[in-house]
Amino acid sequence: MRARRECGFQLARGVALASVIAAAACGDDITNVNSEVPSFTPNAIVSYDDLKAALVEAVGSNSAGTNGGLGLPMWATVVDRSGVVVAVVYSGTAEDDQWPGSRVISAQKANTANNFSLDGLALSTANLYSATQPGGSLFGLQEANPINFDAAYGGATDEYGTTDDYMVGKKIGGTNVFGGGFALYDASGQIIGAVGVSGDTSCADHVIGWKVRHGLNLDNVPGGVSATGDDNIVYDIDAAGTSAGGFGQPHCADATTESTIAADLPVTFPVGAAE
């Protein structure tokens, strides 16, 4: 009897991961725990259809190798400024055409870019890499703000990436510090949320995420840490692993190709001019 009471206590605590573990240990249905995750009405900053179209177009642009990477299908997630998931989409024809693990990673990236960008300064997730490595000024940041386990993995798998994705309307949490996450800025230059993409190398994720934001016309970036004054990826890590400016991310494959692709982004897909 005491063991059962302890199980009930754990379930009543409302701690996401602990609740799932406790439910399993008590022989309860985990879906009952998931159903307790609060839902919110997300700010409709982006529609499901517009995000889907922008992702498909950005991924398809790799036919000439302009994204780099492996040329794989992708996930994309948008959160509003309060961190609530607005939409989750994929570019393939079925949910498992993309790496299943990249669905949650895309949401983490969106959450991270939203959390660490402001009206006056945009930081992409790629910009956070160096500072979060051992010895960096933000080391440990990637362990902060744990992901909302229930929101990430609840619901029916065959609904992931649809308008009924279980993450929609929930705060996902999580922190991710490699390429693919970008703050979203409206025409006045105000931050309204963020987008994250995942499913390829982190370098290609950055390129595709930049193009997705451009396709959504929410790239009125007010300023950033890159040489072009935006949140583009910075490749300035030397052989010893040190970033000259403190905001660099390593290359993923061919350094020359990746540097060329990144340098072209502000030219071919320029950020909008805030009013």
C-alpha positions, 0 to 999 in steps of 0.5 A: 500500500505504501508503494502505491501511495508513493506512486500517487505522490510522484504522479501528483507532483506534475514534473514531466519526466518524473511523472512519466517514469512514475506512471510506468513504474505504477503500471499506469497508462502514460497517455494519461500523464501526457493528457495533463500537459496544459495547452495554450492558444498560440499566437498565429504568427505563421500558418501551418501551410506557409511554414510547410511551403517555405520548408519544402521550397528551402529544402528543394533549393538544394538541387544545385547543392546550394544548401550543402549537407546531405540533401535530406528531408527536414523538420521545421517548428515555429514558436511564438514569443511566449515559447508556445509551439505554433506549427510543426511540419516536415518536407518529406511525403511521410513522417518517417522520411526525416530523422524522427529525432529531428522533430524535437531538435527543430523545436529546441532550436526554435525555443533557443533562438526565441529565448536568446534574441531581442528586438535589438539583437538576433542570435541564431543557434549557430552563434551560441556554439562556441560560448557554450563549449568547455571554458566558454562564457556560457558553458552549461547553457545547453543544460539549462531550460530542460525540454518539456518531455511530455509535450515533446513525445506525447500524442500519436506518432502518425500526427507528428508534423500535421496540424494535429501535432501534439506539440502545438499549443504547448511550451516545448522548452529545451536549448540547442546550440548548433545551426538551424534556429532563428528569431522571427522579426516582423516588418517593424523589426519586433521579435515575434517568435522563432523558427527551428529546422533540423534533419541534415548537418548543422551547417546545412540546417543553418542555411535551410533555416535562413531560407525558411525565414526569408520565405516567411518574410519574417527576417527583418533582423535588427542586428547581429554578431556576424560580419554582415551585422546579422545572425548568419553563421560565423566560421572563425574557429581555428585549429586549436578550436578557438573562435576569434569572435566568440560566436563561431561554429565548426564546419561540418564537411568541406570548409571552403564550400560551406563558407562560400554558401554561408557568405552568399546567404545575405546576398541572395536571401538578404534580411529585410529592412525594418521600418 
